[in-house]
Amino acid sequence: MTHPSFASLLDYVEDSLPREARAAIDEHLAGPCSQCSVELSRIRAALGALANDDTVAPPEETLRRAVAAFRARPAAPPRVRIAAMLVFDNYRQSPLAAVRGPAARARQLLFTAEGLDIDLQIHFAEGGATLVGQILGGEQPSIVRLHRAGEVIDDVGADSFGRFAFRPVPLGNYDLVIESDSREVAIEGLEIHDAG
């Protein structure tokens, strides 16, 4: 069964169809066709709402000034990108040969960048990891993104204490980017590899 198009049903409601086309739709509706009957009811309801709309367009001069004001707004300054520096890595602080058991399955990292400290913990599990972090100091981040090979693979918001988590994370090399209104702090080349 071929249903009339939306445009044909609209013309039917507005009584602007030729007599033959109107008769064909009448016959189709008498079929009966509940789908087209529902569509007609929606069209009638929408046209009724439009008929009762008493809003008016703003004066042309007001519209022109509003558009000009929007165009004249200064562009937001670009975000400054800052590379974070590694301060502590528990995998590099003690020889791994001396570390046995569950302690070897967690990695603790601390990064710093212009008044901002980023504490990361990587907990390894079978075939992947959980990346948990906390951002301390500086302005509240708007979002934390995890990149791999230039592609964003996940993003999360930090809570009011600056904490965030990504799970599960496949093993590999990543960039972690913390974005705020004025800057991006990047931890580049973050290796998520289980040494245990």
Secondary structure, DSSP 8 states (H G I E B T S, - for coil): -----HHHHHHHHTT-S-HHHHHHHHHHHHTT-HHHHHHHHHHHHHHHHHHT-------HHHHHHHHHHHHHS------EEEE-EEEEEHHHHS-GGG--GGGGGEEEEEEEETTEEEEEEEEEETTEEEEEEEEESSS--SEEEEEETTEEEEEE---TTSEEEEEEEESEEEEEEEE-SSEEEEEEEEEE----
